[in-house]
Amino acid sequence: MPALATGLPFYRKKQSLESLSSERPQNLQSVYAIVRENVAHVLEHVTMLEHAFYGPGGSLDTEVRRWMPVVNQVVRPAKFSDLINLAQLDAISDRVQDPTDRLKIDHDTLAQVYDLVDKVRSAVKEGMAEDSALLERLRDFMHKYCQSFSHAEGEVYMETATNYEKQKRELENAVTVNLQNVPLMVDMFEKEALKIHQFDFIMKEAGEKAGCAQVALLLIFPAACHHVRNACKGLEMWMEADANYAHYLELDVAELGERRAGLDRAVHQHALAAGEHEHRIKAILRDLGTFTAALKKLAPKKKALEAEEAGLREENHDVLVDLDIKEYRRQEMKMLGHDASDKFTKLTQEIDTLSMRRPAIDRKLDELQKKQNIVTDKQNRRTQLEAELEKVRGELRAVRKAARKAEVEVKKAEACLERLREIHRLKVAPDTLKKIYHGMPASPRHMPLFAGKKSKKDKLDMVCQLVVQTIDTDWVRLYHTLPFHPPRGHHIITDDIDDISTRFMRHNMEEQARQSLAKWRRLHTRACVEDLRSALQAVKRTDVLERLDTALTPRSRPAMGPKRHRTVHFPKLPASRYR
């Protein structure tokens, strides 16, 4: 019994470029081996063409020294300084054959120039045609199998993939341009005009150095060899970049994993900082409420102290005025010599009494001032708390902004990390080339995580979407009414609303409502449909509730009768079939 055929012989044989039209590559290493082998064959063939074109030990300099005198013997008598195209040479030939024209040029010399043109044309168009076709096949072959699985534009985390895609496109374009330039100069000499400035910088410099600036025809063959070698060099660079691509992807995956861990830590730190700021805000609000209540209770006492102070100051003023008047009268009586009278004695007693009243009034004023200072200190403390509250709220907004930015970076890094891993898997997977060969998508379509019945999250998504479409400006009242676990204070909820209104000021109400519900679901760890329904009832949006009831009510299936059975009629077979 013959042995069963297996896939092992396929992997044992050496593949060639011709066999790839009927079978897939074994792996990328076999692709590189085929490209290297054929590129080496092209380079060897170009070297052989150069040896055949220039002769043993020949070069561009020897070719110029050989042909420049011959070309000048044809061009100079015809009053031309340059040989720029084939039509010019044909015009000279027509003049030589015209007996009425006085142009005298040796027929053998003219035939040698025509031989030079045929030599260049055959060496480029015929000698390099197979090389160009082979390089085009290699380019198409590498374009098919040496893929980056990325776009040329992407996130900064995808730098290796995007840079390789750009490099691949540039190298492929360079190979294409060089292959197009191989027969280009021959076509320009045959159909248009060819001068030395139309060559690239390298060949232009070589032609000027060799002394064939007036005969650009002599540069066509070395320029074609130059372009073929450039195309080979481009394929080799492309192949080298593709061979290192998977290794660089591994390094990027490891580096991005570490960076993502750092971003996770940053998000955690921002969350802790936001929690600390919220705790500080709650403490400040609590202290602020305490001082506000105390000042409210002290308000009548403050008015009484102010009234008492005003009375004491008025009394003190009256005492001072009386003292001044009585002191003046006593000095006047002294001057008149009435200091021994009873009136002077009585006046002196009154002055002493008034002088004794002043310290008592001053003590009372000092006591009142101390009591008022207590109230003033409480007022100053409340002002300080209000300023501190505004500062902490500003810091909290900055922390939340940084936290949102870090969360966005984390999501971006996660998406890029997943994409890089997928690209690396596609690049090293053995079945990728098989899928490319058979025209199948290299990466599988992303299937949902749970293909069964919808989860509660999906139901809440649908409810939130319906609410967003109909809540309009009432989303502010709804957000105030929604429950939160852990609980959030009234001022913090107000800050959330201000933040959403500011960031999405240029958007419509539907987008603001969507952002508010998304924030609620992110902050409320127990978010469910019932919480949302209770909040809608609290804000008296019965129209939204009716719409939700209509959407959530399962539709009854129409009654179906028993399944009909279809009768299959088999055709009658002729009697000869049974014999």
Sequence and secondary structure as in RCSB ss.txt:
>XXXX:A:sequence
MPALATGLPFYRKKQSLESLSSERPQNLQSVYAIVRENVAHVLEHVTMLEHAFYGPGGSLDTEVRRWMPVVNQVV
RPAKFSDLINLAQLDAISDRVQDPTDRLKIDHDTLAQVYDLVDKVRSAVKEGMAEDSALLERLRDFMHKYCQSFS
HAEGEVYMETATNYEKQKRELENAVTVNLQNVPLMVDMFEKEALKIHQFDFIMKEAGEKAGCAQVALLLIFPAAC
HHVRNACKGLEMWMEADANYAHYLELDVAELGERRAGLDRAVHQHALAAGEHEHRIKAILRDLGTFTAALKKLAP
KKKALEAEEAGLREENHDVLVDLDIKEYRRQEMKMLGHDASDKFTKLTQEIDTLSMRRPAIDRKLDELQKKQNIV
TDKQNRRTQLEAELEKVRGELRAVRKAARKAEVEVKKAEACLERLREIHRLKVAPDTLKKIYHGMPASPRHMPLF
AGKKSKKDKLDMVCQLVVQTIDTDWVRLYHTLPFHPPRGHHIITDDIDDISTRFMRHNMEEQARQSLAKWRRLHT
RACVEDLRSALQAVKRTDVLERLDTALTPRSRPAMGPKRHRTVHFPKLPASRYR
>XXXX:A:secstr
      SHHHHHS   TTGGGTS  S HHHHHHHHHHHHHHHHHHHHHHHHHHH TT  HHHHHHHHHHHHHHHH
GGGT S    HHHHHHHHHHHH TT      HHHHHHHHHHHHHHHIIIIITTHHHHHHHHHHHHHHHHHS  SS
 SS  GGGHHHHHHHHHHHHHHHHHHHHHHHTTHHHHHHHHS   GGGS HHHHHHHHHHT TT GGGGHHHHHH
HHHHHHHHHHHHHHHHHHHHHHHHHHHHHHHHHHHHHHHHHHHHHHHHHHHHHHHHHHHHHHHHHHHHHHHHHHH
HHHHHHHHHHHHHHHHHHHHHHHHHHHHHHHHHHHHT TTSHHHHHHHHHHHHHHHHHHHHHHHHHHHHHHHHHH
HHHHHHHHHHHHHHHHHHHHHHHHHHHHHHHHHHHHHHHHHHHHHHHHHHHHH TTHHHHHHTT  SS     S 
 SS  HHHHHHHHHHHHHHHHGGGHHHHHHHS  SS   HHHHHHHHHHHHHHTTTS HHHHHHHHHHHHHHH T
T  HHHHHHHHHHTT HHHHHHHHHHHS                     GGGG 
